[in-house]
């Protein structure tokens, strides 16, 4: 039996990826990935995507819901020229959690606002 590999950081079309959730699962199966974590930028799967994932809970590639959150450096650690923050990957998050959904919405709005300034 071929040993499967895992990927714990993957973006979909929910943020800047090129594949949907189901397309990602099918592609992962094709290239022998046993588990994939969906960790889009400041995003969570929408209800329709959660329902799709639940319908595919027996897919040969197992899946984890996560998110990639941007965070600023603590003031005492800020170093000029290093950038304004870093990213944190959260795994096994609850995509229905109201506080997390609110945070993601605000982070996405801030991202759009920053992009318009460039």
C-alpha positions in Angstrom: 0.0 0.0 0.0 1.3 3.4 -0.9 1.8 5.8 2.0 -0.4 8.9 1.7 0.8 12.4 2.3 -1.1 15.1 4.1 -1.4 18.9 3.5 -2.5 21.1 6.3 -2.6 24.4 4.4 -4.6 24.8 1.2 -6.5 27.7 -0.4 -9.6 27.3 -2.5 -11.6 29.8 -4.6 -12.9 31.1 -1.4 -9.7 33.2 -1.2 -6.9 33.0 -3.8 -6.9 29.3 -4.7 -7.8 28.0 -8.2 -10.0 25.0 -7.2 -13.3 24.7 -5.4 -13.6 22.5 -2.3 -14.8 19.5 -4.2 -12.3 20.0 -7.0 -9.6 20.2 -4.4 -10.7 17.0 -2.7 -10.8 15.2 -6.1 -7.4 16.5 -7.1 -5.9 15.5 -3.7 -7.3 12.0 -4.2 -5.6 11.9 -7.6 -2.2 12.8 -6.3 -2.4 10.6 -3.2 -3.1 13.2 -0.5 -4.9 11.5 2.4 -5.9 14.6 4.3 -6.3 18.3 3.3 -7.0 21.3 5.5 -8.9 24.1 3.9 -7.2 27.3 5.3 -8.3 30.2 3.1 -7.1 33.7 3.9 -9.4 35.2 6.6 -12.2 33.0 5.4 -14.4 30.1 6.4 -16.5 27.9 4.2 -20.0 29.3 3.5 -23.0 27.2 4.6 -23.4 25.7 1.1 -19.7 24.7 1.1 -20.1 23.1 4.6 -23.1 21.2 3.3 -21.1 20.0 0.3 -18.2 18.9 2.5 -20.5 17.1 4.9 -22.0 15.2 1.9 -18.4 14.2 1.1 -17.4 13.1 4.6 -16.6 9.6 3.2 -14.5 11.0 0.4 -11.2 9.1 0.0 -9.4 12.3 0.9 -10.3 13.4 4.4 -10.7 17.1 5.1 -10.3 19.6 8.0 -11.9 23.0 8.2 -9.4 25.7 9.1 -8.5 29.3 8.4 -5.4 31.5 7.9 -5.6 34.6 9.9 -3.4 37.7 9.6 -2.0 39.1 12.8 0.1 42.1 13.7 3.3 41.9 15.6 3.1 42.9 19.3 4.3 46.5 19.5 7.5 45.5 21.5 8.5 43.1 18.7 7.9 45.4 15.7 11.0 45.7 13.6 11.2 48.3 10.7 11.4 46.7 7.3 10.1 43.3 8.5 6.5 43.8 7.5 3.5 44.5 9.5 2.6 41.1 10.7 2.4 37.4 10.1 -0.2 34.7 9.4 -1.5 32.1 11.8 -3.1 28.8 10.7 -6.0 27.6 12.8 -7.2 24.0 12.3 -10.4 22.2 13.4 -12.2 25.5 13.6 -16.0 25.8 13.9 -17.1 27.5 10.6 -20.4 28.4 12.2 -18.8 30.3 15.1 -20.4 33.8 15.0 -17.3 35.6 16.5 -14.9 33.9 14.1 -17.2 34.6 11.2 -17.4 38.2 12.2 -13.6 38.5 12.6 -13.1 37.0 9.1 -15.6 39.4 7.6 -13.8 42.4 9.2 -10.4 41.1 8.1 -11.6 40.7 4.5 -13.0 44.2 4.5 -9.7 45.6 5.8 -7.8 43.6 3.1 -10.0 45.2 0.4 -9.5 48.6 1.9 -5.7 48.2 2.0 -5.6 46.9 -1.6 -7.5 50.0 -2.8 -4.9 52.2 -1.2 -2.1 50.6 -3.3 
